[in-house]
Amino acid sequence: MRRKPVDEKPKGRQPGSAPTYQQNPTASQIAAVNKTLIAIGEQQEKASEEGGRREDKRYRTEILVATGVGIYTLITAGLFIAALKQVGAAKDQVGSANDQIKIMRDTEHRQLRAYLGILGGDLENFGDKDKQTFTFVRKNYGQTPAYDVTWSSQGQAIIQIGQPIPIVEGAPPDISHLISIFPGMEMPFKITTTTAPKDRMLYVTQSDKMYYVYYGTVRYKDTFGESHYTKYCWMFKGKSMSSKDAEGCLGNNDSD
């Protein structure tokens, strides 16, 4: 068997010797590294694509959710507006019904309430301080009684034609359980005596430019508890002093 030459170097690493390193990589090693790098790149790209798809999917989901919320909001707003319109329409209907009820009630009151009128009478014993009497008649022309009939003003005066009548209107007395005048009923009232001076009385009988005036305001309540008034005013002149010759005043002859 042939022996190895003494100077021949062993191929393997001898025990106790330092390790040796290969400084130049081989082509297969480079290819393996490239393959690994390519695989890592592909994995990163795939991960990036999956992340992008997830982000895109989440974005689309958010868009869908926002769209749904918007649609729901619009629907809700539409329903709310429709509800408001219905409430407004219902309110208008209630207001219209209340107006109709008010009109019906007012019509009923006007048809059924008392209407107190005043009929003028003659002026008797004119100029006699103690016996002069003016009589007028209160008549209820309504469908129900007139309650608590009273006055808020009552007076007499001598005026020249064209002068204002010195009517003083007072507040009606707060008194209940007074006179009641029923439908169609007539109730006369007499005003006696006079406070006018005698010489002024002569002016009325001797001149056609002077008037003797009776005036007043009658107050009453209807069956619904509402207060009403009727004003009267008549002017007498000359020697007749009868109701047929009396003139109505331009003012203080109205009612409510």
C-alpha positions as a printed NumPy array, in Angstrom:
array([[   0.   ,    0.   ,    0.   ],
       [   1.392,    3.303,   -1.013],
       [   2.167,    5.757,    1.678],
       [   1.326,    9.408,    1.482],
       [   4.226,   11.724,    1.075],
       [   5.316,   13.408,    4.191],
       [   4.884,   16.9  ,    2.756],
       [   1.337,   16.255,    1.523],
       [  -1.218,   18.459,    3.334],
       [  -4.299,   16.857,    4.669],
       [  -7.575,   17.9  ,    3.11 ],
       [  -9.636,   18.022,    6.327],
       [  -9.241,   20.253,    9.391],
       [  -6.968,   18.711,   11.89 ],
       [  -7.898,   18.623,   15.488],
       [  -6.746,   21.728,   17.322],
       [  -6.337,   23.762,   14.146],
       [  -8.107,   27.113,   13.534],
       [ -11.282,   27.139,   11.368],
       [ -11.054,   28.29 ,    7.821],
       [ -13.627,   30.571,    5.996],
       [ -14.546,   30.678,    2.356],
       [ -14.37 ,   34.325,    1.22 ],
       [ -15.929,   34.076,   -2.27 ],
       [ -19.632,   32.771,   -2.378],
       [ -20.506,   30.344,   -5.026],
       [ -23.138,   30.911,   -7.738],
       [ -25.559,   28.494,   -6.062],
       [ -25.243,   30.362,   -2.796],
       [ -25.997,   33.651,   -4.508],
       [ -29.003,   32.141,   -6.26 ],
       [ -30.318,   30.802,   -2.938],
       [ -29.966,   34.222,   -1.32 ],
       [ -31.724,   35.865,   -4.263],
       [ -34.519,   33.339,   -4.042],
       [ -34.924,   34.052,   -0.337],
       [ -34.993,   37.792,   -0.899],
       [ -37.538,   37.382,   -3.69 ],
       [ -39.742,   35.249,   -1.408],
       [ -39.514,   37.835,    1.373],
       [ -40.435,   40.576,   -1.084],
       [ -43.361,   38.604,   -2.392],
       [ -44.586,   37.99 ,    1.146],
       [ -44.306,   41.709,    1.987],
       [ -46.119,   42.649,   -1.228],
       [ -48.805,   40.094,   -0.509],
       [ -49.159,   41.407,    3.033],
       [ -49.303,   44.946,    1.696],
       [ -51.97 ,   43.96 ,   -0.821],
       [ -53.982,   42.187,    1.857],
       [ -53.648,   45.214,    4.119],
       [ -54.718,   47.463,    1.277],
       [ -57.663,   45.24 ,    0.572],
       [ -58.564,   45.32 ,    4.243],
       [ -58.215,   49.093,    4.291],
       [ -60.214,   49.355,    1.078],
       [ -62.831,   47.011,    2.464],
       [ -63.013,   48.994,    5.686],
       [ -63.256,   52.241,    3.676],
       [ -66.071,   50.837,    1.568],
       [ -67.787,   49.637,    4.731],
       [ -67.473,   53.077,    6.258],
       [ -68.902,   54.595,    3.077],
       [ -71.814,   52.175,    3.181],
       [ -72.417,   52.893,    6.862],
       [ -72.242,   56.653,    6.274],
       [ -74.572,   56.324,    3.297],
       [ -76.981,   54.252,    5.349],
       [ -76.867,   56.77 ,    8.165],
       [ -77.475,   59.571,    5.671],
       [ -80.401,   57.754,    4.097],
       [ -81.822,   56.962,    7.528],
       [ -81.369,   60.581,    8.53 ],
       [ -83.139,   61.755,    5.397],
       [ -85.951,   59.278,    5.941],
       [ -86.205,   60.274,    9.59 ],
       [ -86.107,   63.95 ,    8.681],
       [ -88.769,   63.364,    6.04 ],
       [ -90.938,   61.518,    8.521],
       [ -90.333,   64.259,   11.074],
       [ -91.279,   66.965,    8.583],
       [ -94.334,   64.967,    7.564],
       [ -95.217,   64.573,   11.244],
       [ -94.79 ,   68.309,   11.756],
       [ -97.046,   68.98 ,    8.78 ],
       [ -99.619,   66.581,   10.192],
       [ -99.377,   68.269,   13.592],
       [ -99.744,   71.668,   11.903],
       [-102.723,   70.434,    9.901],
       [-104.284,   68.951,   13.025],
       [-103.649,   72.205,   14.886],
       [-105.273,   74.145,   12.059],
       [-108.242,   71.799,   12.157],
       [-108.539,   72.234,   15.926],
       [-108.257,   76.013,   15.527],
       [-110.875,   75.971,   12.786],
       [-113.15 ,   73.808,   14.929],
       [-112.673,   76.172,   17.878],
       [-113.477,   79.126,   15.648],
       [-116.607,   77.401,   14.423],
       [-117.626,   76.584,   17.995],
       [-116.994,   80.194,   18.992],
       [-119.071,   81.45 ,   16.056],
       [-121.862,   79.012,   16.893],
       [-121.782,   80.031,   20.56 ],
       [-121.768,   83.709,   19.647],
       [-124.649,   83.158,   17.23 ],
       [-126.57 ,   81.258,   19.888],
       [-125.991,   84.012,   22.424],
       [-127.074,   86.692,   19.996],
       [-130.217,   84.769,   19.106],
       [-131.19 ,   83.904,   22.671],
       [-130.   ,   86.921,   24.691],
       [-132.169,   89.722,   26.025],
       [-132.471,   92.992,   24.075],
       [-133.747,   95.808,   26.225],
       [-135.224,   98.762,   24.352],
       [-136.488,  102.12 ,   25.615],
       [-139.766,  103.681,   24.44 ],
       [-140.107,  107.419,   25.036],
       [-143.235,  108.859,   26.584],
       [-144.808,  112.228,   27.229],
       [-143.484,  114.994,   29.428],
       [-146.322,  116.014,   31.775],
       [-146.749,  119.104,   33.967],
       [-143.779,  120.793,   32.404],
       [-142.373,  123.562,   34.562],
       [-143.973,  122.348,   37.802],
       [-141.074,  121.652,   40.097],
       [-142.9  ,  118.989,   42.103],
       [-145.218,  117.457,   39.505],
       [-143.226,  117.436,   36.291],
       [-143.055,  113.841,   35.121],
       [-141.323,  112.117,   32.276],
       [-142.385,  108.547,   31.59 ],
       [-140.601,  106.033,   29.392],
       [-141.012,  102.289,   28.943],
       [-138.39 ,   99.534,   29.079],
       [-139.21 ,   96.558,   26.886],
       [-137.398,   93.262,   26.412],
       [-137.303,   92.384,   22.709],
       [-135.117,   89.297,   23.24 ],
       [-135.771,   85.603,   23.735],
       [-134.64 ,   85.354,   27.374],
       [-135.013,   87.542,   30.495],
       [-132.989,   90.691,   31.183],
       [-131.621,   90.481,   34.722],
       [-130.467,   93.117,   37.229],
       [-131.854,   96.051,   35.255],
       [-130.354,   99.316,   36.558],
       [-128.72 ,  102.63 ,   35.477],
       [-125.196,  103.921,   35.085],
       [-126.385,  107.442,   34.153],
       [-129.633,  109.398,   34.35 ],
       [-130.241,  113.103,   33.996],
       [-132.009,  116.086,   32.463],
       [-130.79 ,  119.384,   31.114],
       [-131.805,  122.499,   29.184],
       [-129.612,  123.188,   26.178],
       [-129.565,  125.475,   23.175],
       [-129.838,  123.863,   19.753],
       [-126.395,  122.803,   18.598],
       [-124.864,  122.648,   22.063],
       [-123.443,  119.367,   23.386],
       [-125.5  ,  117.45 ,   25.928],
       [-123.694,  117.362,   29.311],
       [-123.981,  113.601,   29.798],
       [-121.94 ,  112.14 ,   32.639],
       [-121.533,  108.372,   32.392],
       [-120.895,  106.513,   35.609],
       [-120.038,  102.937,   36.464],
       [-122.994,  100.57 ,   36.871],
       [-123.683,   99.685,   40.504],
       [-122.466,   96.281,   41.612],
       [-125.846,   95.096,   42.799],
       [-127.55 ,   91.788,   42.117],
       [-131.132,   90.543,   42.444],
       [-132.557,   93.7  ,   40.905],
       [-135.433,   93.968,   38.43 ],
       [-135.875,   91.229,   35.812],
       [-137.747,   91.98 ,   32.615],
       [-138.937,   88.895,   30.778],
       [-139.265,   88.428,   26.99 ],
       [-141.943,   90.691,   25.521],
       [-142.546,   92.354,   28.877],
       [-142.91 ,   96.158,   29.162],
       [-142.074,   98.012,   32.343],
       [-142.666,  101.795,   32.611],
       [-140.488,  104.13 ,   34.622],
       [-141.332,  107.655,   35.762],
       [-138.88 ,  110.459,   36.459],
       [-140.532,  113.093,   38.632],
       [-139.561,  116.614,   39.689],
       [-137.032,  118.875,   38.037],
       [-134.073,  120.866,   39.24 ],
       [-134.052,  123.345,   36.324],
       [-134.665,  127.045,   37.14 ],
       [-138.134,  128.332,   36.231],
       [-136.851,  131.144,   34.017],
       [-134.971,  128.675,   31.88 ],
       [-138.133,  126.578,   31.608],
       [-139.795,  129.58 ,   29.999],
       [-137.035,  129.727,   27.373],
       [-138.018,  126.24 ,   26.243],
       [-141.731,  127.049,   25.87 ],
       [-141.226,  130.466,   24.301],
       [-138.301,  129.806,   21.974],
       [-137.792,  127.26 ,   19.27 ],
       [-134.036,  127.282,   19.913],
       [-134.07 ,  125.586,   23.316],
       [-134.542,  121.942,   24.244],
       [-135.411,  120.144,   27.436],
       [-133.427,  116.895,   27.398],
       [-133.851,  113.594,   29.242],
       [-131.013,  111.09 ,   28.934],
       [-129.683,  108.   ,   30.604],
       [-128.054,  104.577,   30.224],
       [-129.854,  101.396,   31.259],
       [-127.691,   98.411,   32.203],
       [-128.693,   94.761,   32.431],
       [-127.383,   91.195,   32.226],
       [-128.513,   88.455,   29.89 ],
       [-129.125,   84.799,   30.698],
       [-125.468,   84.009,   29.899],
       [-124.195,   86.432,   32.554],
       [-122.941,   89.022,   30.062],
       [-123.501,   92.732,   30.725],
       [-125.227,   95.001,   28.177],
       [-126.412,   98.579,   27.906],
       [-129.067,  100.659,   26.167],
       [-128.758,  104.445,   25.993],
       [-131.642,  106.83 ,   25.518],
       [-131.916,  110.573,   24.909],
       [-134.966,  112.687,   23.929],
       [-135.294,  116.409,   23.39 ],
       [-138.557,  118.325,   24.017],
       [-139.367,  121.876,   22.888],
       [-142.345,  124.185,   22.418],
       [-145.615,  123.856,   24.276],
       [-146.646,  120.336,   23.294],
       [-144.035,  118.284,   25.199],
       [-145.572,  115.075,   23.886],
       [-143.696,  111.985,   22.763],
       [-144.831,  112.482,   19.165],
       [-143.086,  115.857,   19.086],
       [-139.94 ,  114.7  ,   20.921],
       [-136.719,  114.373,   18.958],
       [-134.061,  111.785,   19.451],
       [-130.564,  113.006,   20.252],
       [-127.869,  112.416,   17.677],
       [-125.778,  110.852,   20.43 ],
       [-126.527,  108.621,   23.394],
       [-129.168,  106.587,   21.56 ],
       [-127.315,  103.333,   20.959],
       [-126.938,   99.873,   22.454],
       [-124.615,   96.896,   22.312]])
